[in-house]
Amino acid sequence: MADIIQLLPDSIANQIAAGEVVQRPASVVKELLENAIDAGSSTIKLIVKEAGKNLIQVIDDGCGMSETDARMCFERHATSKIRASKDLFAIRTMGFRGEAMASIAAIAHVELRTRQQPNDLGVRIVIEGSEVKKQEACQCASGTSISVKNLFYNVPARRNFLKSNSVEMRHILDEFQRVAIAHPDIFFSLHHNNTEIYHLPAGNRRQRIVGIFGPSTNKKLVPVSEETDALKLEGFVGKPEFAKKTRGEQLFFVNKRFIKSAYLNHAIMGAYEELLTKGTYPLYVIFIEIDPARIDINVHPTKQEIKFDDERLVYNYLKVAVRHALGQHSITPMLDFDQEGSFNIQTQPQQRPSIPKEQSSVASPKNYTERSSSFSKPSSLESSNLKNWEKLYDGLEAPNIEEDKKNSSSTEEHVIIESEWTDQSPLDDAVGSFSKRQKKPYHIHASYVVSQIKSGFMLIDQQSAHERILYEQYLTALSDKKASTQRQLFPTTIKLSPADASILSSIRDQINLLGFDIEEFGNSSFVINGVPADLDGNQGEQQIIETLIQQYKENRDLQLDTNETIAHSMARSAAIKRGQTLSPIEMQELIDKLFACQVPYKSPSGKNCFITIELDELRKRFGA
C-alpha cells in the first residue's frame, strides 16, 4: 500500500498556525506592537483603517533589520529572542515563539520596510499568502514599518466571523492600551481612519494611566508598592467609591507582560472586603516584577496565561499590599477611640434626595405622563394591551380618595384616644376601615410595588418595569426621530478618555435623537446643551454619559442592532433605581405604563418585571 503521510507545504502549515495566533485584527496589533518594543523603539505609531480589516500599520524607530533578517522573519519558528531551551526560563522579551510574522503573512498582504541606522538603504519586501512577491532596496527611515492589508483575504470563513467595526475596534483599543500602559517610557500614538485617538508622550506610570483612561482617573488612584526578596509589586488601585459595575479597568502585568488571572483577581477583591457595594468592581493596574525562572509563560500562544512556581505566595503578597495601601490612605474603616461618642452614633434613616420636578423621571404624575407622551402616544395595540390587563382588577372597588382621607384621619384619632385612655387594642376595627377592599398599590423596601388583583396580588420590580417602559419609548423615539429635550441653562463640558470619546462620536447622532443635545468640542471633549426630559436629575451629565457608554459597550456583545443597543443602555441609565421611594400615584402610573407596553413581562435585560401570587398559593402557605 502506498504511503499516505506527507509533510504539509509551508503555506498551509502557516495558515493552520494562524488560526491560533491571529484570531482577529487585534491579534495582529498585539504582535506588531510587541515586536516594535523588542526592537528597542522609543516611538511607536499605530495606524488602523476600518477597524484593522483594511489596514494595520506599525511604524517604529527601533534597531531595524538587515536584508537577510527581513526575509528570515517571515519563516516559521524564526526568532532572535532565544537560542537554546534554557532561554525559555529567562525570557524578558515580549515575543519568542517565532510564529507571529509567518502566520500574519499567510493570511494577509504584508509590506515590510526596514533600515538599520548605519545603512544608507533599507529593504522592502512584499508578501501575499506566504509567497514573496517582491524584495528590493528602498529609501526609508531607520527602524521598521510593517503594513498588513486585507486581513483574512484568503480565509473567507474567518473574515465572515469578524464582528462589526465598532466591536473589532474595541478589541484593538484593549490591546493598544495594555501595551502602552506596560511601557510608559515609550511614545505611542493611535490613528483610526485618519483621526488621532491617542497621543501618549513618554512619562511615568501614573501619567500613562491617566492618558489612557482620562483625566478623571487621577483622583481615583491609590498607589501600591511592596518589595520583597521574592518579587516586587507596584501599581495603583481605585478608591472604593469609584468602583463600577463592570470589570473593564482591571489589569495585571508580570514583567511588563499583560496576563489574565482569576486567582490574583480574587486576592484584590479580598483586599476590598466590606469596602465595595455588591456587584461593583474596583479599578486596578498592578505590575509584578519576578525572576523569569520562577514563572512559565510558554503556556498559550497569546502568552496571556502564565504559571507561577508559588502562586499562593504571590496571592498573599498582593492581598496584603493592596490592603496596606488602602489603609495608608484612610480608605479602610478604622475605629477612633479618642473621639467621644464614636460608638453610640445613631444612624438616621436614609431620606430620598429632593429632585426638581422638571428633572425627575417620576417626580409627579403630571410630569411622568407628559414626558411619556412626548415620546409617543399609545398605539391601538398598546390601548388594547392596557384594556386586557385592566380585566385583572375586575371586581375590586375603586378607591375613594376623599373618603380614604376622612376615614384615615378618624381612624388615626380613634386609635390614639383608645390607646391612651382605654385598654382597647389598636387592632380593633371600630370604624370598619379594615374591611374595605383596597386597590391602591404600596411599596416594599422602596424597591417593589405591591398591587392587588382579582386572583391575588402582583409584585412589581420598579427598576425592571421602568427600564421596559423607557426601552420601548426610546425605540419609538429612534424610529420616529423625535424626542423631548430639556435645555440646560448653562451647557456642560465633559472630558472623556480617547477610547470612550471615539465611541460617543460614533453614536452621538442616535443619542441626540433620544433627547440629548451633544456637540463635539475636540480633544476628546463634548458640550452637553440638553438632556432627555425624562432623565433622572440626580445624576450629573458626566456620570450619565460614562454610564451610557459603559452599558453600550456591554450590550454590543449581545449582537443587537445599534438602535436596540442604545435604547437598552439609555433605559438602564435613566430608569428609577431600587431604593427610590415612589408615591402611590407614581406607583399607579408605573403600573399603567408597564401594562401598556408591548412586552410587559420582561425588562430589556431579560429580568422579570413582575410576578403574581395567587390566593390559592397564599392559603396553602398558611396551611389552609
N, C-alpha and C positions, 0 to 999 in steps of 0.2 A: 504494500500500500504506500502511496506517495506521501511524503512529508507535508504536513498541513500547518505547522507552526512557523511563523516568519516574523522578522523584525518590522515594526511599523515605520513608514517613512517619517522623517523629522517633522514635516508639515502637519501630519495627522497627530503625532505624539504631542506636538506643541499645542494643538487645538484641544486635545484632551486635558493637558495640564492647565490650559487657560480656563477650563471650567471651574477649577478650584481657586486659582489665583485672581482671575478677573471676573467678578460676578456682576459688576455694573460700572458706570463711569467713575464713581467714587473710588473704586479699587485701583484704577489707573492713576488717579490723582495721588493716592497714598503712596504707591510705588515710586512714582516720578519725584515726588517731594522728598521722600526718604533718600533716594539716590543723590539728589542735589545736596542734601545735608551731609551725606557721607563724602561728598567731593570737596568739603571744606568751604562751602559758599558763605558769603556774608550778606548777599542779596538774592532773594528768590522771588520770581514773579510767576503767578499762575493766571493763564488766560483761558476762559471757557466760553463756548458758544453752544446755545441750545442745550443747556444742562449737560454738556460733555458728549452729546450724541454726534455732533458735527466736528467739534474741535476741542482738544485738551492740549495746551502748550505750557511747558515749564521752562523758564529761562533762568539760568544761574550764572554766577561769576566764579565758579569753583575751579578746580585744577585742570579740567578739560581732559581729553583723551587723545592718544596717538592714533594714527591711521589703523594700525593693527588692532588696538584695543577697541576702537569704534566698531570695527567689523566683528570682533570676537564677542562683544557684549550681547549680541543677539543670538548667540549659541546657547543651547540648553546646558545648565549647570556650569556656566562660565561666570566666575566671580573673582573679585580682587580682595574679598574680605577674609577668607580663610584659606589655609594651605594644607592643614592636617586635621585629623579627627579631634585632637586635643584642643584645637582652636575653638571648637563648639562650646567649650566651658570657660571661655574668656572673651565672649563677644561684647564689644562696646558699640559696634556699628548698628545702623537700622536694618540693613539688608545683609543677607549672607547665603541665601539658597541658590541664587543664580538662575531663577526661574522666571522672574517678572518680565524682563525685556523680551525674552523668547516667546512668552505667552502673549504679550501685547502685540508683537509683530505678526503673530499667527492669525489674528482676528481683526486687524485694522490696517490702514495705510499710515506708515510711520516715516517721518523725515527727521534725520539727526544731523545737526550742525555742531561741530565741536572744534576747539583750538586750545592747545596748551600755550601758556604765557610766553615761553621763549620763541615759539614758532611764528613765522610771518603768515603762513597759510594754514587754514584748517581743512577739515574733511567733511563732505556732505554725502550721506547715504540715504537712499530711498528704498523702502521695503514694503511689499504688499503680500499679505498671506504667507509670510516666511520666505518669500522669494525676493532676492536682492535685484532691484530694477536698475539702480544707478549708484555708482561710487565715484566721486570726483573731488578734486581740490576746490576750495572756495575761500572767499573772504568772509570772515565773521569775527565777532568779538571774542575775547578769551573767555573760556567757560564752555557751557553746553546749552543748546536749545533743542528740545525734543517736541515735535508736533505729532499728535495722534488724531487722525481724522477717520470719519466713517466707521466708528466702533461697531463690531459685530456685522460688518457688511457681508461676510461670507458665512455667517451663522444666523440666518433669519429668524429661527425659532427663539434664540436668545434675545435678539433685538426686539421681537414682538412682546417678550415678557417684561421689558423695561416699563417703568411707571411713567406718569406724566412728568413734564419738565420740572414742575414745582417740587414734586417728591424727590426726583433724582438730584435736583439742585440742593435740597436739604441735606441729602447724604454727602454730597461734595463739601458743603459747608461744615458738616460734622468732622470730616477727615481733615480739612484745612485747619479748623480750629484746634484740633488735637495736636497736630504737628507744630502749629505756630505757638501754642501755649508751652509746649515742651522745650522750645528753643527761643526764648525771648531775646537772646543776643544777636539774632539774625533778623534782617529786614524782610518782611513779607508783604506782598500785595496780591489782591484777587480782583480780576475783571471778569464780568459776565455780560455778554452781548454788548461790549464796548462801554459798559458802566463800571466804574470802580466801586467795589463793595467794601473792601478792606484796604487800609493803608497803615501798616503797623511798623513804626520805626523801632529800631533796636532799643531795648531798655531792660528794666528788671521784671520780675515775675508779676508783681502787683500791677505794674503799668500794662503789661501784656494782657492780663486777665480783664482789666477794666476796658482795654481797647477792643477785646473780643466781645464781652458781654454787655458793654455800655457803661456810661458814666455813673448811673445809679448803683452799680455794683460795688463801688468803692466803700460806701458806708456800711455795706453788709458783711464785709470780710473781717475775720478774726485770724491772725497769724498763728500757725502751728509750727513748732520747732522742737526736735528731740534728737539727740545724737548719742549712740551707744557704740560699743565695740562691734556689735553685730550688724548694725545698719544705721542709716541717717534718714530722719523724717523731716520734711519741710513742706510748706504749702499754706493753704487757707481753708477755713470752713466758714459757713454762713451763720449769721445770728439767727436764733430760732424764730424770731418774729417775722423774718423774711422767707420762711420756708414756703414752698409751693406745693401744689397738688400733683405735680409731675416730677419725674426724675431727670429732667434734661441736663442740668448743670452739675453733674457728678462725674469726676474724672480721677483716675488713678494712673500714675506714671511710675514705672520701675526702670531705673537707669535711662530716663528720658523716653521710654517706650510706653505708649498708651496700652493699658490692659483692662480687661473686664474681670471682675472677681466678686461674686455674690458673698463669698466668705469675708472679705475685707469690708465690703459694704455693711455687713452685719455688725462688724466692730464699730464702724462710725455710728450706726443707728443706736448701738448700745451706749455709746458715749452721750447721746442726746436723750437718754431715757428720762421720761417725765418732763422734758422740755418742749416737746412738739405736740401739737394737736393731732388727733387721729387722722390718718390719710394724707399727711403732709410730709415733704421730704426736703432736707436741707441742701444747700449748695456746698460742694467741697471740691477742691483741687489739691491733691496730695502727691508729693514727689518722694519716692523711696529710692535711696541710693544703697546698693548692696553689692557684695562681691559676686561677679558673674558666675563664679564656681559654685555658688550656693543656690542658683536658680537654673531652670531648664526652659529655654524659650523655643526650643525646637519641637513644639507640640502641635501646632496648626499652621497652615500656610499663611494665614493672616497675621500670625505672631501676636495675637491679642490675648492668648491664653498662655500662662506660664505656670511652672511648678516651683514651689519653694521647698528647700530641704527641711525647714522647720516652720510650717505655716502658723502653728499656734503661737510661736514666739513673735512673729510679725503681727498677728492679731492682737495680742496683749499690749505690745508697744504702741500700736496705733490707737487702740481704745484709750489707754492711759494718757497719751499725748494730746488727743483731742479733748478729753475731759479736763485735763490740766489747763489747756488753752482757754476753754470756756470759763473755767473757774477764775483764771487770772484776770479776765475781762469782766468779772462780776456778772456773768450770764447765768451760771448755775445758781439755784436757790441757796441762800445762806441764812443762818439764824443770827439775829443781832441781840446778844444778851445784855448789851448796855442800854438799849433803848427801852424806856419804861412802857409797859403795856404791849410789848410786841407779841405776847401770847394770848391776849384777850381782845384782839381786834375783831369786831363783829363784821361779818360780810353782809353788805347791803344787797338786796335783790337787784338783779340787772334790770335796768329800765330800757325801754325801747327808745332809741335816739329820735329826737324830733326831726321830721323830714318835711321840708316845704311842700305844700300841697301840689304846687305846679311841677315838682320834680319826682314825687313818689310814684312808683308804679301802681300801687293800690292804695294811695293815700285817702281817697274818698270815692264813693260810688259814682259821683258825677264825673270826676276825672278819669276813673277807670273806664267808664262807658265811652266817654268822649275819645280817649286815646285808642280804645279798641276799634271804634267806628272810624277813626282816622285812617286805619289800615284797610279795612274792607267792611262793608255791610253784610249781615248774614245772608247767605245764599238760600235758595229754596231747599237745598239738601240739608243745610245747617238748621233751618227752621223746622224741617221735618224731623231731624235728629232730636232737637230740643223737645218737640211735642211727644215723641216716643218716650223720652226719659221722664217727662212730667207724669206719665202714667204710673211711675213708681210711687208717686205721692198720693194717688187717688185714695180717698177715704180718710186722709188726715185733715184736721181742721186748720184753716189758715190762721195765723197768729193775729190777734187784735192788739196792736201796739199800745193804743191808749189804755185799753183795759188792763194789759200786762203791767204798764207803769203804775196804774192805780192799785192793782192787786199786789204788786211787788212792794209798793210803799206801805200799804196797810198791813201786809204780812210781816214786813220787817219791823214795823212799830209794834205789832201784836207780839212777836217773838221776844223783843226787848223787854216789853212790860211784863209778859208772863214769866220770863226767866228771872227777872229781878224780884217780882213780888209774889210769885206762886211757885209751887213745886211742879208745874206742868212742864213736860219735856218740850224742847223746841221742835221736835219732830211731829208734834200733834198737828194734824191738818185741820185747824179750827176754821179756816176760811175756805177750805176746799181747793186751794191752789195746786195741791199735789195731784189732783185728779184730772187736771187739764192736760190734753194731749198737745205737745209742742212740736212744731216743725222747724223752729229756728235752730240753725247749726251752732255748735260751740267748739271751743279749742281744747286740745290736749297737748301740754308741753310746748305750746306755741309752734307746733310743727305739723299737727294733724287736725283735720276738721271732721267732726262727727255730724252726720246728717241722717235724720230718721226717715226711713221709707216704710212702705206698707208691709213689707215682708220682714223687716228688721231694721238694720242701720248700715250706713256706709262709712268707711274710714278713709279719708282722702289725704294723700301726701301733698301738702300745699306747694312744695317746690316742684315736684314732678308734674303736678297739674298745671302750674303756671308755665313751666317750660313747654308743655304741649300746646297751650294756648298761644304763647308767643311764637313758637316754631311755625305753626300754621299761618299766623299773621305775617311773619317775616317772609315766608314763601310766597304769599299773596302779594306782598309789597314788592318783592323782587320781580315777580312776573308782570305786575301792573306798572312797575317803575314809578310808584307813588307812595310816599310816606310822610308822616308829620315830623317836623324838625323843631326843636326848642332852641332858639338862637341864644348864644352866650353874650352876656353884656360885655365881658372882657374876654376875647379869644385866648385860648391856652396853647402854649408851645410845649411840645414834648420831644424828648430826645430818646431814640431807641438804639439798640445795638445794630450794626450793619446788617446782620442776618435777619433780624425782625423787621428792619426798615424795608428790606427787599420784599419781604412777604406782604407787608402793609401796602407797598406800592402796587403790587400785582393784584390786590383785591380791593383797592381803595374805591374804585368806581362802583363796585357792587355794594360795598359797605355804605357808601353815600346814599344809595337807593333806599336803605333802611332808615334813613333819617339823620345820619351823620353828615356833617359838612367839614370835610378834612381836606387840607391843601398841603402839598409838599413844599418844604421850606429849604431843602438842600442839606447836605452833610448829615443825613440820617435824622433830620428833624422834620416835624409836621406841625401845622397850625390847626387847631380844632375850633371852628367857628360856631358849631352847633352839634347837639346830640339828639338822639331819638326822644320824642316826648314822653315815652313810657319807660325810659331807663331809670334805674334806681339812683336817686340823687345822693345816696350815702357814699357812693364810690367816686373817687377822683378820676379825672379823664385819663391820666397816665395809667392808673390801675385797670380801668375798663379796657383800654386798648391792649395792654400787656396780657390781660386775661383772655381777651378775644383772640389774640394771635396765638397764645399757647394752646387754647382749645381748638383753634383752626388746625394747628399742626397735628394735634392728636386725631382729629376727625378725618384728616386727609388719608390716613392709612385704612379707613373703612371703605375706601373706593366710592364715596358718594360724589355726586357731581358738585360743582363749585357752589351753586345756589343752595343746595341742601346742607353742605358743609358750613357755609356762612350762617344760614338760618339756625342750624343746630348750635353753633358757637355763640351766636348772639342771644339765643334763647337761654342758654346756660348762664351767660353773663348777666342778663337783665332780669332774670326771674327772681321773685322773692325767695328768701332763704329760710331754712328751718331755724326756728328761734325768733322769727319776726312776728310780732303779735298783730292779729287782724281783728277788726270789729265784726260783729255779727252780720252787718250789712255787706262788708267787704268779703266775708266768707261766702255769703249767698251769691254775690256777684261772681266769685271764683267758680262756684259750682255751676251756675248758669252758663258761664262762658265755656267751661270744660265740656259740658254735655252738648254744646252747640258745635263742638269740633267734629271733624270727620272721623278721627280715630281717638276717642277719649280714653281708651283703655290703657295706653302705654305712652310714656314720655319718649322724646326723640332718642334717648339712650337705651330704651327698651325696658325701663323700670315700670312697675305698676303705678298708675295714677291713683287708683283706689281699690279697696277690697270691700266685699259685702259680707255681713254676718247675719245669718237667718235666725229667726226667733226659735225655730226648732233646735238649732245648734246651741243657742243660749240655754234653752230648757235642759238639754242633755248635760251641759256643763254644770248646771246647778242640781243635777241629779233628779230632774223631773221626769 
